[in-house]
């Protein structure tokens, strides 16, 4: 019969795509009429739902303005770009306390981020900001800036600092970064943190405070090297 397939919404309703289609068999002679009718049905079967979405969007932004953007541009403006741009992040970074851009461990930090894969960079953003994408450009950051800060281990012996893990405050987009002695140590500690410390919205809980005191188990490292 000249009816459309089941509705993807109800899985039960069938619609006639030509008048009296339920009583007309598709033949070679009427195949084009059927194909055109099916095409139009599929193109418009979600018109009611799309109209509801459009009304919702129009309540926030003049919908005619959306025609100024391509689909990809609109996606990037709303969701951010899927690829994490380290240079963009660097341009939207401020340094708290006594930190300076030229500090040895800060230079190592940017080099490590550049070496990270896109998936690792997204994990890093999730660790420091609770989201996996950056805004598409500097303007879209608004008032948000990435902040780098010394960790609570600042001033301790170097062997103690090298055992600490970095910590973050996702609500404030802050990374507390220990002053590691080498890039290798920094990459290991940061890589461990972004893969294993995934709790967000818990910056001031007792558990979070304990996590900030976590240190790298150098004894285990020594045992592994011996084995």
N, C-alpha and C positions, 0 to 999 in steps of 0.2 A: 504494500500500500504506500501511497505517497504521503507518508507521515515522517516526522523527524524522529531521531533516536530519543531514548529516554532523557529527560531533563537531568543535567549533572547536579542539580540542587535537590530535587525530590526523589530522583531515581525511579519515579513511577509515572509521571505525567507524560503524555505523548501529544504532539501538536501537529495539526494539519498544515502543511506548508503550501498547499494550493487548495482552492475551494473544493470541498467534498473529497479531499485527498485520502480519507480513510476508506473510500469505496473505489479508488482508482489504482490499478496496478501500474507499476513503473515498467514501461516498455522502451524499445529502441526508439520509437517515434517520439515519445514524450520525455526522453531522458534529459534533454537540455533544460526543459521547463522544470523538471524535478531538481536538477543540479543547481539551477539559479535560485529556486525557492529554498533549497537547503542552505545555500551560501548566505542568503539574506537572513534566514532564521538564526544561523550561528553568529553572524555579525551583530545581531541585535538582541540576542536572548538575555543579555545582562543589562539592558538599557535601564531598567528600574533600579538596579543596584548601583550602577555607575552614576545615575542621576542623584541618588542619595549621597554618594561619596562627594560628588561635585558640590552639592549644597553645603556639606560639612566643610570642605576646603574653602568655599566662598565666604563662609562665616569668619574665616581667619585672614584670608588674603584675597584681593580682587582677582577673580579667576581669569580674567582676560590677560593679566600680566604673565600668566604661565606660558602663553604663546611665545614669549620672548626667549624661552629656553628650549634647548633640546631635551630629550628624555634623560640623557646621561648627565647633562648639566643640572637638571632638576634633582636627580638622584644624589649627585654629589653635594648639592646645597643642603639637602634634607638629612642625608645619612653620612656625609663625609666620603672621602675617596677610599677605596679598598686598599690601595697601596700606601704605606706609611712613608712620608717624605721626611727624612731626618733633617735635611737642611731647613725645611719649614719649621720643624720643631725647635731647631737651634735658634732660629730668628725670633721665636716666641718664648724664649727662656730667660729667666731672671735668676740671679745668684743671691742667696740669703747669707747673712752673717759675714764671715771673713772670706768666703769663697770668691775666686776670681776665674774668669774664662781661661786664663793661661795656666792654671794649676795643673800639675802633672796628672793627677788622677782624673781631672775633668777632661783633659785631652784624650786620655785613655778611654774614658766613658764614651765620647763621641765616636771614636774609632771602633769600639765594640758594637755600638748601635749600627754603624755602617756595615759591619761584617755580619750582623744578624740577617737571617732570612726574613722575608715579609711575614711569615707566620710567627717568628720569634718577636718581631717588632710589634705585632698585634698583641701578643702575650704581654709584652712590656707595657703597652698602653693600658691593657686591662689591669695590670698590677699597679700602675701609678695613678690611673684616672677612672677605672671602672668601666671603660668603653674600649672598643677595638679599632676605632677610626679617628683620624684627625679631621678637623674642618678643612674645607677645600683650599682656603687661602688665609692670609693673616687677618684680613678684615672680618672673616667669618668667626674668628676666635672670640670676638667681642672683648670682654674684660678678662677672659681666661688667659692665663699664662702658665707655662710649665716652670716649676720652682725647684732648684737644686739647693740642698742644705746639708751641712755636716751631720753625721750620725751622732748618736749619744756616746759613741766610743771615742770622740775626738779628744786628743790629748793623752790617750793611753799608749802604752808601748806598742811598737809596730806589730810584734807577733800577736798581740791581742786584737788589734784592729784587723789584721788579715784573717782572723777567724770569724769576724762578725758577718752577718748577712745584711744587705740593704733593706730598708723598710720604707713604707710610703703612707701618705694620707690621701686617699682617693678623693675625698670631698674637696680638698684644696689643691689637688694636682701637684703634690710635693713628693719628691724623692729624697730620702735621707741616705746619702751615699758615704760610706766609710772611705777614708783616704788610703786605699789599698796600695801596696808597694809596687805591684806590677800589673800590666794589662792582663796577663794570664790569670792572676788571682781575681781581678775584677770580673772578667768574663765568666769564670767558674761560679762565683758567688751570685752574680746578677742572673745568670742563666738558671741556677738552682732556684732562686727566689721567684722568678716569673713562671716557672713550671710547677712549683709546689705550694706557693703561698697565694691562693686565689680568693681568699675571703675579702669581701668589700663591705662598706658600710659598717665596719666594726672597729674603727680607728681608736676608740677610747674604751673598748671593753677590756676586761681583765685578761682574756685570752690574747688579745692583740698586744697588750703590754708585755705579756710573757714572750710572745713571738719576737718582739723587738730585741729581746735579750738572747735570742738564739745565736749560736756560734757554730762555725764549721768544725767538724770533728777531725782535728788534725791527727789524733791518735789512729783513727781508722784509715786515714790517708797513708800514714806511715806503715800500718800493717799491710795495706794493699801493695805498697811499693816493695815490701819485704817478700810478699808472696809472688 
